Amino acid sequence: MKTHRTLLVGVGGQGVLTAAQWLGAAAHAQKLPVVVGQLHGMSQRGGSIECSVNVGPGESTVIGPGQADVVLAFEPLEALRALPRMRHDTRVLVSVGTIIPFELTRTGGVYPEVEAMLRDIRDVATEVVTIDGGKLVGRTGVDRTLNAVMLGAASALGWLPAAEERILQEVVSRTAVNFREANRHAFDLGHNAVRASVREATA
């Protein structure tokens, strides 16, 4: 069995670590060998964060240069920062809603143009799918559901090393009761958004 490496990147407050834990739990429930790690970053709101979910032989949580099979980027600039981990056949899902880093604001820097960042990513990874995660989150009525949106979209694409039904089950069961339906709805919205975009692309 070849190790499947999923890299999740975003900023604190987007639920990146929780998404990694959901995915890892889904793989474990299917009796797959899995290790989940927070590669670096602090999960406080606004700070960059990277998590890994490695399914297969080995106990390392590290995803080195060119090793990512899938990148789930909750924010475009964080996707660009993950570029060294990608290779030509890495599959990349990017939520295009932007969050200006505190450091960029403090120094008066300019946030890069999203389309320019996506072009740079496509120059390396030929399969790049984008969604408007923020818009989908708005439809749930609950702010912290982007992680469920992203897992729903990636599951619909067939990119994740666990069954879609199992991932959804972990998303729902590991969520506080008051937010379970919102996360279920978010997962479905991500799934349906990607399926719709695929149909449009092949029409």
C-alpha positions in Angstrom: 0.0 0.0 0.0 1.4 3.4 -1.0 1.1 6.2 1.6 -1.5 8.8 0.6 -0.5 12.2 1.9 -3.2 15.0 2.4 -2.0 18.5 3.3 -4.5 20.9 4.8 -3.6 24.5 5.0 -5.3 27.7 6.1 -5.4 30.1 9.0 -6.5 29.8 12.6 -10.2 30.0 13.1 -11.0 28.1 9.8 -11.1 24.6 11.4 -8.1 23.2 9.6 -7.0 21.0 12.5 -10.6 19.8 13.1 -10.9 18.8 9.4 -7.6 16.8 9.6 -8.9 15.0 12.7 -12.2 14.2 11.0 -10.4 12.8 8.0 -8.0 10.8 10.1 -10.9 9.4 12.2 -12.6 8.3 9.0 -9.5 6.5 7.7 -9.0 4.8 11.1 -12.7 3.7 11.2 -12.0 1.9 7.9 -9.0 0.2 9.6 -6.5 2.0 7.5 -3.1 2.9 9.1 -3.2 6.7 9.6 -1.2 9.4 11.3 -2.4 13.0 11.7 -0.1 15.9 12.5 0.0 19.6 12.9 3.1 20.4 10.9 3.5 24.0 12.0 1.6 27.1 13.0 -0.6 28.2 15.8 -4.3 27.6 15.6 -5.2 31.0 17.0 -7.4 33.1 14.7 -5.5 34.6 11.8 -2.2 32.6 12.1 -1.1 30.2 9.3 -1.6 26.5 10.1 -0.7 23.3 8.3 -1.9 19.8 9.1 -1.2 16.4 7.5 -3.2 13.2 7.2 -0.9 10.4 6.0 -2.7 7.1 5.3 -0.6 4.1 4.7 2.7 2.6 5.8 4.9 4.7 8.1 4.5 6.8 11.2 5.8 10.1 10.0 3.5 13.1 9.9 5.9 15.0 7.6 4.9 15.9 4.1 8.1 17.0 2.4 8.8 18.8 -0.9 6.8 17.3 -3.7 5.1 14.7 -1.5 1.6 16.0 -1.2 -1.0 13.9 -3.1 -3.8 16.2 -2.2 -3.8 19.8 -0.9 -6.9 21.3 0.7 -6.3 25.0 0.9 -8.8 26.9 3.0 -7.3 30.2 1.8 -5.5 31.1 -1.5 -2.3 32.6 0.0 -1.9 29.5 2.1 -2.3 27.4 -1.0 0.6 29.4 -2.6 2.7 28.9 0.5 2.2 25.1 0.1 3.5 25.2 -3.5 6.9 23.5 -2.6 4.9 20.4 -1.3 3.2 20.0 -4.7 4.2 18.1 -7.8 2.7 17.8 -11.3 0.1 15.3 -10.2 -0.9 16.8 -6.9 -4.6 17.5 -6.7 -5.4 20.9 -5.2 -8.7 22.3 -3.9 -8.7 26.0 -3.1 -11.3 28.0 -1.3 -10.9 31.4 -3.0 -12.1 33.6 -0.1 -9.2 35.7 1.2 -8.0 36.5 4.7 -5.3 39.2 4.9 -2.5 38.1 7.2 -1.8 40.3 10.2 1.9 40.6 9.2 1.0 41.8 5.8 -1.3 44.5 7.3 1.3 45.5 9.8 4.0 46.0 7.2 1.8 47.6 4.6 2.3 44.8 2.2 0.0 44.0 -0.7 -2.0 40.8 -0.8 -1.3 39.0 -4.1 -4.0 38.8 -6.8 -5.9 35.5 -6.4 -5.9 34.7 -10.1 -2.1 35.2 -10.2 -1.6 32.9 -7.3 -3.9 30.3 -8.9 -1.8 30.5 -12.1 1.4 29.9 -10.2 -0.2 26.8 -8.5 -1.5 25.5 -11.9 2.0 25.8 -13.3 3.0 23.1 -10.8 -0.1 21.1 -10.1 -2.2 20.5 -13.2 -5.4 19.6 -11.4 -6.7 22.6 -9.4 -10.3 23.0 -8.4 -11.6 26.2 -6.8 -14.8 26.9 -4.8 -16.2 29.9 -3.1 -16.2 28.4 0.4 -17.2 31.7 2.1 -20.4 31.9 0.0 -21.3 28.3 0.8 -20.6 28.9 4.5 -23.0 31.8 4.4 -25.7 29.5 3.2 -25.4 27.4 6.3 -26.0 30.3 8.7 -23.1 29.1 10.8 -19.7 30.7 10.5 -17.4 27.8 11.3 -18.4 25.3 8.7 -15.7 25.8 6.0 -14.0 22.7 7.1 -17.1 20.6 6.4 -17.5 22.4 3.1 -13.9 21.5 2.1 -14.2 17.9 3.0 -17.5 17.6 1.2 -16.0 19.0 -1.9 -12.9 16.9 -1.8 -15.0 13.8 -1.1 -17.1 14.5 -4.2 -14.0 14.7 -6.3 -12.9 11.3 -5.0 -9.6 12.6 -3.8 -9.6 11.5 -0.2 -8.4 8.2 1.2 -11.6 7.4 3.0 -15.2 6.8 1.9 -17.4 9.8 1.6 -20.1 8.3 3.8 -17.5 7.5 6.5 -16.1 11.0 6.4 -19.6 12.6 6.7 -20.3 10.3 9.6 -17.2 11.5 11.5 -18.0 15.1 10.7 -21.5 14.8 12.2 -20.7 12.5 15.1 -17.7 14.6 16.3 -19.6 17.9 16.2 -21.5 19.4 19.1 -25.2 18.5 18.8 -26.3 22.1 18.1 -24.1 22.3 15.0 -24.5 18.8 13.5 -27.1 19.8 11.0 -25.1 22.9 9.9 -22.1 20.8 9.3 -24.1 18.2 7.4 -25.5 20.9 5.3 -22.1 22.4 4.7 -20.7 19.0 3.7 -23.5 18.6 1.2 -23.0 22.1 -0.2 -19.4 21.5 -0.8 -20.2 18.2 -2.5 -22.9 19.7 -4.7 -20.8 22.8 -5.6 -18.0 20.6 -7.0 -20.3 18.3 -8.8 -22.0 21.3 -10.5 -18.7 22.8 -11.6 -17.6 19.4 -13.0 -20.8 19.1 -15.0 -20.3 22.7 -16.4 -16.7 21.9 -17.3 -17.7 18.8 -19.2 -20.8 20.2 -20.9 
